[in-house]
Amino acid sequence: MKKPLLLIAVLGVVFAKSQELKPVAYNDGGQKLNGLITANAGTKLPGVVILPAWRGIDQEAKDAAIALEKEGYIAFVADIYGEGNIPTDNASAGKIARQYRQDYKAYQRRISLALEQLKKAGANADKIAVIGYCFGGTGALEAARGGLPVKGVVSIHGGLGKDTTRTNDPIQTKILIENPAEDSGVTPEIMNVQIKEMNEGKADWQIITYAYCKHTFTNPLSPDYNAVMAKRAWMHTLMFLKEVLK
C-alpha cells in the first residue's frame, strides 16, 4: 500500500512543478520588464505570447498560460508596461493603456521583445501565436498590423479599430476576434472599421460574437463573467491555435 501512496505523492509534486510559472527578466533599453514563462520551456514546442489586460499581468493571463501548457504549448506572459509602471487602479490603467494605443510602435516593440523571449525559451520560432485580453487584445491586433513573425493572433474582448490617420496595410497573420455582443466599447461603427481594415489587408480573419456578454466576459473575477460563453471562447481559441500552430 505504501508504494502506490508514494507514487501518488511523487506524481503530485511533478504535477505541481509543471504548473509553475517562472519569472523572466528582460529589457527594453533602460526599462526592465518582468514576464512569466511556463515550466516546459526548452522543449521546442509551439509557443504563445499572452498579452494581459490593462492592469498588467493578472490572474487571467497566468491561468491562460497554465492552461496552454497543458495543451502542449510554451506560453510567455508579456510585461508591456515595465517595472515601476504597473497601474494601481482603473484610472491609471486607462491612462497608460491610451499611451500605448497612441504610440502603437512602442506597443509593437514590447510585443516583439516578448516574442524574442519566447524563442529564447526554446519555442519553435516557426510556430508562434499571440493572444490578448482587453488591452492585450488590442495588442494582438497590433502584432498582426506590425507584421510580427507570428502565425495567428487572437483578440479576446479587445479594443478594436485604430487611429483613422493610419493606412490599412496588407495583413499576413491569421486573425480571430472574440467579441462580446454587449461590449459598449465596440460600437457597430468601430466594428465596421475593423472589418474594413482586415478586408483591405486581404487578411484571413474571423469574428465570433458571444451573446449576452459584456466586456470582460472571460474573467472569473469580473462581474461581467459569463461561464458558458467563456468556456466556448476558450475552446474557439484552442481550435484556432491548433489550426495555425500544429
MIDOSE-1310 file (N, C-alpha, C; in nm, 2 decimals, decimal comma, always signed):
residues 246
mkkp	+0,08/-0,12/+0,00/+0,00/+0,00/+0,00/+0,09/+0,13/+0,00; +0,21/+0,11/+0,06/+0,29/+0,23/+0,07/+0,34/+0,28/-0,06; +0,37/+0,18/-0,15/+0,43/+0,22/-0,29/+0,33/+0,30/-0,37; +0,20/+0,26/-0,38/+0,10/+0,34/-0,45/+0,09/+0,48/-0,39
llli	+0,09/+0,49/-0,26/+0,08/+0,62/-0,19/+0,20/+0,71/-0,23; +0,32/+0,64/-0,23/+0,44/+0,72/-0,26/+0,44/+0,77/-0,40; +0,39/+0,68/-0,49/+0,38/+0,72/-0,63/+0,29/+0,83/-0,65; +0,17/+0,83/-0,58/+0,08/+0,94/-0,59/+0,14/+1,07/-0,54
avlg	+0,22/+1,06/-0,44/+0,28/+1,18/-0,38/+0,38/+1,24/-0,48; +0,46/+1,15/-0,54/+0,56/+1,19/-0,64/+0,50/+1,25/-0,76; +0,39/+1,19/-0,81/+0,32/+1,25/-0,93/+0,26/+1,38/-0,89; +0,22/+1,40/-0,77/+0,16/+1,52/-0,72/+0,26/+1,64/-0,73
vvfa	+0,39/+1,60/-0,68/+0,50/+1,70/-0,69/+0,53/+1,74/-0,83; +0,54/+1,64/-0,92/+0,57/+1,66/-1,06/+0,46/+1,75/-1,12; +0,33/+1,72/-1,09/+0,22/+1,80/-1,15/+0,23/+1,94/-1,10; +0,26/+1,96/-0,97/+0,26/+2,09/-0,91/+0,37/+2,17/-0,98
ksqe	+0,49/+2,11/-1,00/+0,60/+2,18/-1,07/+0,57/+2,22/-1,21; +0,49/+2,13/-1,28/+0,46/+2,16/-1,42/+0,36/+2,28/-1,43; +0,30/+2,32/-1,31/+0,20/+2,43/-1,32/+0,27/+2,56/-1,27; +0,39/+2,56/-1,24/+0,46/+2,68/-1,20/+0,49/+2,77/-1,32
lkpv	+0,48/+2,90/-1,30/+0,53/+3,00/-1,40/+0,66/+3,06/-1,34; +0,76/+3,06/-1,43/+0,89/+3,11/-1,39/+0,91/+3,25/-1,43; +0,96/+3,34/-1,34/+0,99/+3,48/-1,38/+1,10/+3,49/-1,48; +1,08/+3,58/-1,58/+1,18/+3,61/-1,68/+1,21/+3,76/-1,68
aynd	+1,33/+3,81/-1,65/+1,36/+3,95/-1,65/+1,43/+3,98/-1,79; +1,38/+4,08/-1,85/+1,44/+4,13/-1,98/+1,42/+4,28/-1,99; +1,47/+4,34/-2,10/+1,48/+4,48/-2,10/+1,43/+4,54/-2,24; +1,38/+4,66/-2,23/+1,36/+4,75/-2,35/+1,44/+4,87/-2,32
ggqk	+1,56/+4,87/-2,37/+1,66/+4,98/-2,34/+1,68/+4,98/-2,19; +1,65/+5,09/-2,13/+1,68/+5,11/-1,99/+1,56/+5,06/-1,90; +1,45/+5,02/-1,96/+1,33/+4,98/-1,89/+1,34/+4,83/-1,86; +1,33/+4,79/-1,74/+1,33/+4,65/-1,70/+1,18/+4,60/-1,72
lngl	+1,17/+4,48/-1,78/+1,04/+4,41/-1,79/+1,05/+4,28/-1,72; +0,93/+4,24/-1,67/+0,92/+4,11/-1,59/+0,81/+4,03/-1,64; +0,85/+3,93/-1,73/+0,75/+3,84/-1,78/+0,74/+3,71/-1,70; +0,66/+3,61/-1,75/+0,65/+3,48/-1,69/+0,65/+3,37/-1,80
itan	+0,71/+3,26/-1,78/+0,72/+3,15/-1,88/+0,67/+3,02/-1,81; +0,61/+2,94/-1,89/+0,57/+2,81/-1,84/+0,69/+2,72/-1,81; +0,67/+2,62/-1,73/+0,77/+2,53/-1,69/+0,83/+2,44/-1,80; +0,76/+2,43/-1,91/+0,80/+2,34/-2,02/+0,89/+2,41/-2,12
agtk	+0,95/+2,52/-2,08/+1,04/+2,59/-2,17/+1,16/+2,50/-2,21; +1,21/+2,52/-2,33/+1,32/+2,45/-2,38/+1,29/+2,32/-2,45; +1,16/+2,30/-2,47/+1,11/+2,17/-2,53/+1,08/+2,18/-2,68; +1,11/+2,29/-2,74/+1,09/+2,31/-2,89/+0,94/+2,29/-2,93
lpgv	+0,85/+2,33/-2,84/+0,71/+2,32/-2,87/+0,66/+2,45/-2,94; +0,54/+2,45/-3,00/+0,48/+2,57/-3,04/+0,47/+2,67/-2,93; +0,47/+2,80/-2,95/+0,47/+2,90/-2,85/+0,36/+3,00/-2,86; +0,31/+3,05/-2,75/+0,21/+3,15/-2,75/+0,25/+3,26/-2,65
vilp	+0,25/+3,38/-2,70/+0,27/+3,50/-2,62/+0,13/+3,55/-2,57; +0,12/+3,57/-2,44/-0,01/+3,62/-2,38/+0,01/+3,77/-2,34; -0,08/+3,85/-2,40/-0,08/+3,99/-2,37/-0,19/+4,02/-2,26; -0,15/+4,07/-2,14/-0,25/+4,09/-2,04/-0,34/+4,21/-2,06
awrg	-0,45/+4,22/-1,98/-0,54/+4,33/-1,98/-0,47/+4,46/-1,93; -0,55/+4,56/-1,92/-0,49/+4,69/-1,90/-0,43/+4,72/-1,76; -0,46/+4,63/-1,66/-0,40/+4,64/-1,53/-0,26/+4,57/-1,52; -0,21/+4,51/-1,63/-0,09/+4,44/-1,63/-0,11/+4,29/-1,61
idqe	+0,00/+4,22/-1,58/-0,01/+4,08/-1,56/-0,11/+4,04/-1,45; -0,21/+3,97/-1,48/-0,32/+3,94/-1,38/-0,34/+3,79/-1,38; -0,44/+3,75/-1,30/-0,46/+3,60/-1,28/-0,52/+3,54/-1,40; -0,60/+3,61/-1,48/-0,65/+3,56/-1,61/-0,54/+3,52/-1,70
akda	-0,44/+3,61/-1,71/-0,32/+3,58/-1,80/-0,24/+3,46/-1,75; -0,22/+3,45/-1,62/-0,15/+3,34/-1,56/-0,22/+3,21/-1,58; -0,35/+3,21/-1,56/-0,43/+3,09/-1,58/-0,43/+3,04/-1,72; -0,43/+3,14/-1,82/-0,43/+3,11/-1,96/-0,29/+3,04/-1,99
aial	-0,19/+3,09/-1,93/-0,05/+3,03/-1,96/-0,05/+2,88/-1,91; -0,10/+2,86/-1,79/-0,10/+2,72/-1,73/-0,19/+2,63/-1,82; -0,30/+2,68/-1,86/-0,39/+2,60/-1,95/-0,33/+2,57/-2,08; -0,25/+2,67/-2,14/-0,19/+2,64/-2,27/-0,07/+2,54/-2,25
ekeg	+0,00/+2,54/-2,14/+0,10/+2,44/-2,11/+0,04/+2,30/-2,12; -0,08/+2,29/-2,06/-0,14/+2,16/-2,06/-0,18/+2,11/-2,20; -0,20/+2,21/-2,29/-0,23/+2,18/-2,43/-0,11/+2,15/-2,52; +0,01/+2,17/-2,46/+0,13/+2,14/-2,53/+0,19/+2,26/-2,60
yiaf	+0,17/+2,38/-2,53/+0,24/+2,50/-2,58/+0,33/+2,55/-2,47; +0,44/+2,62/-2,52/+0,51/+2,70/-2,43/+0,45/+2,84/-2,43; +0,41/+2,89/-2,31/+0,34/+3,02/-2,30/+0,43/+3,12/-2,23; +0,43/+3,24/-2,28/+0,51/+3,35/-2,22/+0,41/+3,47/-2,20
vadi	+0,40/+3,51/-2,07/+0,31/+3,62/-2,04/+0,40/+3,75/-2,04; +0,36/+3,84/-2,13/+0,44/+3,96/-2,16/+0,42/+4,07/-2,05; +0,52/+4,14/-2,02/+0,51/+4,26/-1,94/+0,52/+4,38/-2,04; +0,41/+4,45/-2,06/+0,41/+4,56/-2,16/+0,46/+4,69/-2,09
ygeg	+0,41/+4,71/-1,97/+0,44/+4,84/-1,90/+0,58/+4,86/-1,85; +0,63/+4,75/-1,79/+0,76/+4,75/-1,73/+0,76/+4,78/-1,58; +0,87/+4,74/-1,52/+0,88/+4,75/-1,37/+0,87/+4,90/-1,33; +0,79/+4,92/-1,22/+0,76/+5,06/-1,17/+0,65/+5,13/-1,24
nipt	+0,59/+5,07/-1,34/+0,48/+5,13/-1,42/+0,35/+5,06/-1,41; +0,33/+4,97/-1,32/+0,21/+4,89/-1,31/+0,10/+4,97/-1,25; -0,02/+4,98/-1,32/-0,13/+5,06/-1,27/-0,19/+5,01/-1,14; -0,23/+5,10/-1,06/-0,29/+5,06/-0,93/-0,44/+5,07/-0,93
dnas	-0,50/+5,13/-1,03/-0,64/+5,14/-1,04/-0,68/+5,16/-1,18; -0,81/+5,16/-1,21/-0,86/+5,17/-1,35/-0,82/+5,30/-1,41; -0,82/+5,41/-1,33/-0,79/+5,54/-1,39/-0,64/+5,54/-1,44; -0,55/+5,49/-1,36/-0,41/+5,49/-1,41/-0,39/+5,38/-1,52
agki	-0,47/+5,28/-1,51/-0,46/+5,17/-1,62/-0,51/+5,23/-1,75; -0,62/+5,31/-1,75/-0,67/+5,37/-1,87/-0,57/+5,47/-1,93; -0,50/+5,54/-1,84/-0,40/+5,64/-1,89/-0,29/+5,58/-1,96; -0,23/+5,47/-1,90/-0,11/+5,41/-1,96/-0,15/+5,33/-2,09
arqy	-0,27/+5,27/-2,08/-0,32/+5,19/-2,20/-0,34/+5,29/-2,32; -0,39/+5,40/-2,29/-0,41/+5,50/-2,40/-0,28/+5,54/-2,46; -0,18/+5,55/-2,37/-0,04/+5,59/-2,42/+0,01/+5,49/-2,52; -0,01/+5,36/-2,50/+0,04/+5,26/-2,59/-0,06/+5,24/-2,71
rqdy	-0,18/+5,28/-2,70/-0,27/+5,27/-2,81/-0,23/+5,38/-2,91; -0,19/+5,50/-2,86/-0,14/+5,61/-2,94/+0,00/+5,58/-3,00; +0,09/+5,54/-2,91/+0,22/+5,51/-2,95/+0,23/+5,36/-2,99; +0,16/+5,32/-3,09/+0,15/+5,18/-3,13/+0,28/+5,12/-3,16
kayq	+0,38/+5,20/-3,21/+0,51/+5,14/-3,24/+0,58/+5,09/-3,12; +0,56/+5,17/-3,01/+0,62/+5,12/-2,88/+0,55/+4,99/-2,83; +0,42/+4,98/-2,85/+0,34/+4,86/-2,82/+0,39/+4,74/-2,90; +0,41/+4,76/-3,03/+0,46/+4,66/-3,11/+0,60/+4,61/-3,07
rris	+0,68/+4,71/-3,03/+0,82/+4,68/-2,99/+0,82/+4,59/-2,87; +0,73/+4,62/-2,77/+0,72/+4,54/-2,65/+0,67/+4,40/-2,68; +0,58/+4,39/-2,77/+0,53/+4,26/-2,81/+0,65/+4,18/-2,88; +0,72/+4,25/-2,96/+0,83/+4,18/-3,03/+0,94/+4,13/-2,93
lale	+0,96/+4,21/-2,83/+1,06/+4,17/-2,73/+1,01/+4,04/-2,65; +0,88/+4,04/-2,63/+0,82/+3,92/-2,57/+0,84/+3,80/-2,66; +0,82/+3,82/-2,79/+0,83/+3,71/-2,88/+0,98/+3,66/-2,88; +1,07/+3,75/-2,87/+1,21/+3,71/-2,86/+1,24/+3,62/-2,74
qlkk	+1,18/+3,66/-2,62/+1,20/+3,58/-2,50/+1,14/+3,44/-2,51; +1,02/+3,43/-2,58/+0,96/+3,30/-2,61/+1,05/+3,22/-2,69; +1,11/+3,27/-2,79/+1,21/+3,20/-2,88/+1,33/+3,15/-2,80; +1,38/+3,24/-2,71/+1,50/+3,21/-2,63/+1,46/+3,10/-2,53
agan	+1,34/+3,09/-2,50/+1,29/+2,98/-2,40/+1,28/+2,85/-2,47; +1,30/+2,84/-2,60/+1,30/+2,72/-2,67/+1,18/+2,69/-2,76; +1,09/+2,79/-2,77/+0,97/+2,77/-2,85/+1,01/+2,76/-3,00; +0,94/+2,68/-3,08/+0,96/+2,67/-3,22/+0,94/+2,81/-3,29
adki	+1,04/+2,87/-3,34/+1,03/+3,00/-3,40/+0,93/+3,01/-3,51; +0,90/+2,90/-3,58/+0,81/+2,90/-3,69/+0,67/+2,87/-3,65; +0,65/+2,85/-3,52/+0,51/+2,81/-3,48/+0,48/+2,89/-3,35; +0,45/+3,02/-3,37/+0,42/+3,11/-3,26/+0,30/+3,19/-3,29
avig	+0,22/+3,21/-3,19/+0,09/+3,29/-3,20/+0,09/+3,39/-3,08; +0,00/+3,49/-3,09/-0,02/+3,58/-2,98/-0,17/+3,59/-2,95; -0,20/+3,58/-2,82/-0,34/+3,60/-2,77/-0,34/+3,72/-2,67; -0,45/+3,79/-2,66/-0,45/+3,90/-2,57/-0,59/+3,93/-2,52
ycfg	-0,60/+3,98/-2,40/-0,72/+4,01/-2,33/-0,74/+4,16/-2,32; -0,85/+4,22/-2,36/-0,88/+4,36/-2,34/-0,78/+4,44/-2,41; -0,70/+4,52/-2,33/-0,59/+4,60/-2,39/-0,49/+4,51/-2,46; -0,47/+4,39/-2,41/-0,39/+4,29/-2,47/-0,45/+4,24/-2,60
gtga	-0,58/+4,24/-2,61/-0,65/+4,21/-2,74/-0,62/+4,31/-2,85; -0,61/+4,43/-2,80/-0,57/+4,54/-2,90/-0,42/+4,51/-2,94; -0,34/+4,47/-2,85/-0,20/+4,44/-2,88/-0,19/+4,32/-2,98; -0,28/+4,22/-2,96/-0,28/+4,11/-3,06/-0,30/+4,16/-3,20
leaa	-0,39/+4,25/-3,22/-0,42/+4,31/-3,35/-0,30/+4,39/-3,39; -0,23/+4,46/-3,30/-0,11/+4,54/-3,34/+0,00/+4,45/-3,39; +0,01/+4,33/-3,33/+0,11/+4,23/-3,38/+0,08/+4,19/-3,52; -0,05/+4,18/-3,56/-0,08/+4,15/-3,70/-0,05/+4,27/-3,79
rggl	-0,09/+4,39/-3,74/-0,07/+4,51/-3,82/+0,08/+4,54/-3,84; +0,16/+4,51/-3,74/+0,30/+4,53/-3,75/+0,38/+4,43/-3,82; +0,31/+4,32/-3,87/+0,38/+4,22/-3,94/+0,48/+4,14/-3,86; +0,45/+4,13/-3,73/+0,54/+4,05/-3,65/+0,53/+3,90/-3,69
pvkg	+0,64/+3,83/-3,67/+0,65/+3,69/-3,72/+0,57/+3,59/-3,64; +0,44/+3,60/-3,65/+0,35/+3,50/-3,58/+0,25/+3,45/-3,68; +0,21/+3,33/-3,65/+0,11/+3,26/-3,74/-0,03/+3,31/-3,73; -0,06/+3,35/-3,61/-0,20/+3,39/-3,58/-0,21/+3,47/-3,46
vvsi	-0,32/+3,55/-3,45/-0,34/+3,63/-3,33/-0,49/+3,61/-3,29; -0,51/+3,62/-3,15/-0,65/+3,61/-3,10/-0,67/+3,73/-3,01; -0,77/+3,81/-3,05/-0,81/+3,93/-2,97/-0,93/+3,89/-2,89; -0,92/+3,88/-2,76/-1,03/+3,84/-2,67/-1,08/+3,97/-2,60
hggl	-1,20/+4,00/-2,63/-1,27/+4,13/-2,59/-1,17/+4,25/-2,59; -1,10/+4,25/-2,70/-1,00/+4,36/-2,72/-1,07/+4,49/-2,78; -0,99/+4,60/-2,76/-1,03/+4,72/-2,82/-1,01/+4,71/-2,97; -1,11/+4,74/-3,05/-1,10/+4,72/-3,20/-1,08/+4,86/-3,26
gkdt	-1,05/+4,85/-3,39/-1,03/+4,97/-3,47/-0,89/+5,04/-3,44; -0,86/+5,14/-3,51/-0,74/+5,21/-3,49/-0,75/+5,36/-3,53; -0,65/+5,44/-3,51/-0,65/+5,58/-3,55/-0,68/+5,59/-3,70; -0,77/+5,67/-3,73/-0,81/+5,68/-3,88/-0,71/+5,74/-3,96
trtn	-0,60/+5,80/-3,91/-0,49/+5,85/-3,99/-0,40/+5,74/-4,04; -0,41/+5,63/-3,98/-0,32/+5,51/-4,02/-0,38/+5,45/-4,14; -0,29/+5,40/-4,23/-0,34/+5,33/-4,35/-0,37/+5,19/-4,32; -0,45/+5,13/-4,41/-0,48/+4,98/-4,40/-0,38/+4,91/-4,49
dpiq	-0,29/+4,84/-4,43/-0,18/+4,77/-4,50/-0,21/+4,62/-4,51; -0,14/+4,55/-4,60/-0,16/+4,41/-4,60/-0,13/+4,34/-4,47; -0,21/+4,24/-4,44/-0,20/+4,16/-4,32/-0,18/+4,01/-4,35; -0,07/+3,96/-4,32/-0,04/+3,82/-4,35/-0,08/+3,72/-4,24
tkil	-0,10/+3,78/-4,12/-0,13/+3,69/-4,00/-0,28/+3,66/-3,99; -0,31/+3,53/-3,96/-0,45/+3,50/-3,94/-0,50/+3,56/-3,81; -0,63/+3,60/-3,82/-0,69/+3,68/-3,71/-0,82/+3,61/-3,66; -0,83/+3,60/-3,53/-0,95/+3,56/-3,46/-0,99/+3,67/-3,36
ienp	-1,11/+3,72/-3,38/-1,16/+3,82/-3,28/-1,28/+3,76/-3,21; -1,27/+3,76/-3,07/-1,37/+3,71/-2,99/-1,44/+3,83/-2,92; -1,55/+3,86/-2,96/-1,62/+3,99/-2,92/-1,75/+3,97/-2,85; -1,76/+4,02/-2,73/-1,88/+4,02/-2,65/-1,99/+4,11/-2,71
aeds	-2,11/+4,06/-2,73/-2,21/+4,13/-2,80/-2,25/+4,26/-2,74; -2,23/+4,27/-2,60/-2,28/+4,39/-2,53/-2,16/+4,47/-2,48; -2,05/+4,47/-2,55/-1,93/+4,55/-2,52/-1,96/+4,69/-2,56; -1,97/+4,78/-2,47/-2,01/+4,92/-2,50/-1,89/+4,99/-2,57
gvtp	-1,77/+4,94/-2,56/-1,66/+5,00/-2,63/-1,64/+4,96/-2,77; -1,72/+4,87/-2,82/-1,71/+4,83/-2,96/-1,85/+4,85/-3,02; -1,86/+4,97/-3,08/-1,98/+5,01/-3,15/-1,99/+4,95/-3,28; -2,11/+4,95/-3,35/-2,11/+4,90/-3,48/-2,02/+4,97/-3,58
eimn	-2,00/+5,10/-3,56/-1,91/+5,18/-3,64/-1,77/+5,13/-3,63; -1,73/+5,11/-3,50/-1,59/+5,06/-3,48/-1,57/+4,92/-3,54; -1,67/+4,83/-3,52/-1,66/+4,70/-3,58/-1,65/+4,71/-3,73; -1,73/+4,80/-3,79/-1,72/+4,81/-3,94/-1,58/+4,86/-3,98
vqik	-1,52/+4,95/-3,91/-1,39/+4,99/-3,94/-1,29/+4,88/-3,93; -1,30/+4,80/-3,83/-1,21/+4,68/-3,81/-1,22/+4,58/-3,93; -1,35/+4,56/-3,96/-1,37/+4,46/-4,08/-1,31/+4,52/-4,21; -1,33/+4,65/-4,23/-1,28/+4,72/-4,35/-1,13/+4,71/-4,35
emne	-1,06/+4,73/-4,24/-0,92/+4,72/-4,23/-0,87/+4,58/-4,27; -0,94/+4,47/-4,22/-0,90/+4,34/-4,24/-0,92/+4,30/-4,39; -1,04/+4,34/-4,44/-1,07/+4,32/-4,58/-0,97/+4,38/-4,68; -0,94/+4,51/-4,65/-0,85/+4,58/-4,74/-0,70/+4,52/-4,72
gkad	-0,67/+4,46/-4,61/-0,54/+4,40/-4,59/-0,54/+4,26/-4,64; -0,65/+4,21/-4,70/-0,66/+4,07/-4,75/-0,63/+3,97/-4,64; -0,67/+4,00/-4,52/-0,64/+3,91/-4,41/-0,73/+3,79/-4,41; -0,68/+3,68/-4,35/-0,76/+3,56/-4,32/-0,82/+3,59/-4,18
wqii	-0,94/+3,63/-4,17/-1,00/+3,67/-4,04/-1,13/+3,60/-4,01; -1,16/+3,60/-3,88/-1,30/+3,56/-3,84/-1,33/+3,63/-3,71; -1,46/+3,66/-3,69/-1,51/+3,72/-3,57/-1,62/+3,63/-3,51; -1,61/+3,60/-3,39/-1,71/+3,53/-3,31/-1,77/+3,62/-3,21
tyay	-1,90/+3,64/-3,21/-1,97/+3,73/-3,12/-2,04/+3,64/-3,02; -2,03/+3,67/-2,89/-2,09/+3,60/-2,78/-2,21/+3,67/-2,72; -2,32/+3,61/-2,73/-2,45/+3,67/-2,69/-2,45/+3,70/-2,54; -2,52/+3,81/-2,51/-2,55/+3,84/-2,37/-2,42/+3,86/-2,29
ckht	-2,31/+3,90/-2,35/-2,19/+3,92/-2,28/-2,14/+4,07/-2,28; -2,10/+4,11/-2,17/-2,04/+4,24/-2,16/-1,88/+4,23/-2,17; -1,81/+4,34/-2,15/-1,67/+4,35/-2,19/-1,59/+4,23/-2,14; -1,56/+4,22/-2,01/-1,47/+4,12/-1,96/-1,54/+3,98/-1,93
ftnp	-1,60/+3,93/-2,02/-1,69/+3,81/-2,00/-1,61/+3,69/-1,97; -1,48/+3,69/-2,01/-1,40/+3,56/-1,99/-1,33/+3,56/-1,85; -1,33/+3,67/-1,77/-1,26/+3,68/-1,65/-1,34/+3,64/-1,53; -1,31/+3,53/-1,46/-1,39/+3,48/-1,35/-1,40/+3,58/-1,23
lspd	-1,31/+3,68/-1,23/-1,31/+3,78/-1,12/-1,38/+3,90/-1,16; -1,44/+3,90/-1,28/-1,52/+4,02/-1,32/-1,67/+4,00/-1,30; -1,74/+4,11/-1,27/-1,89/+4,10/-1,27/-1,95/+4,07/-1,40; -1,87/+4,09/-1,51/-1,92/+4,06/-1,64/-1,90/+3,91/-1,68
ynav	-1,84/+3,83/-1,59/-1,81/+3,69/-1,63/-1,93/+3,61/-1,67; -1,92/+3,54/-1,78/-2,02/+3,45/-1,83/-1,96/+3,32/-1,85; -1,98/+3,23/-1,76/-1,91/+3,10/-1,76/-1,93/+3,02/-1,89; -2,05/+3,01/-1,93/-2,08/+2,94/-2,05/-2,01/+2,99/-2,17
makr	-2,02/+3,12/-2,19/-1,96/+3,18/-2,31/-1,80/+3,19/-2,30; -1,75/+3,20/-2,17/-1,61/+3,20/-2,15/-1,55/+3,06/-2,19; -1,62/+2,96/-2,16/-1,58/+2,82/-2,20/-1,58/+2,81/-2,35; -1,68/+2,86/-2,41/-1,69/+2,85/-2,56/-1,57/+2,93/-2,62
awmh	-1,55/+3,05/-2,57/-1,44/+3,13/-2,62/-1,31/+3,06/-2,61; -1,28/+2,99/-2,50/-1,16/+2,92/-2,48/-1,14/+2,81/-2,58; -1,25/+2,74/-2,60/-1,25/+2,63/-2,70/-1,22/+2,68/-2,84; -1,28/+2,80/-2,87/-1,25/+2,86/-3,00/-1,11/+2,90/-3,01
tlmf	-1,05/+2,95/-2,90/-0,91/+2,99/-2,90/-0,82/+2,86/-2,93; -0,85/+2,75/-2,86/-0,77/+2,63/-2,87/-0,78/+2,58/-3,02; -0,90/+2,58/-3,07/-0,92/+2,54/-3,21/-0,84/+2,62/-3,31; -0,84/+2,75/-3,29/-0,76/+2,84/-3,38/-0,61/+2,81/-3,36
lkev	-0,57/+2,80/-3,24/-0,42/+2,77/-3,22/-0,38/+2,64/-3,28; -0,47/+2,54/-3,26/-0,43/+2,41/-3,32/-0,42/+2,42/-3,47; -0,51/+2,50/-3,54/-0,50/+2,52/-3,68/-0,37/+2,58/-3,73; -0,34/+2,69/-3,66/-0,22/+2,77/-3,71/-0,09/+2,72/-3,66
lk	-0,08/+2,64/-3,55/+0,05/+2,60/-3,49/+0,08/+2,46/-3,49; -0,02/+2,37/-3,52/+0,01/+2,23/-3,51/-0,01/+2,16/-3,65
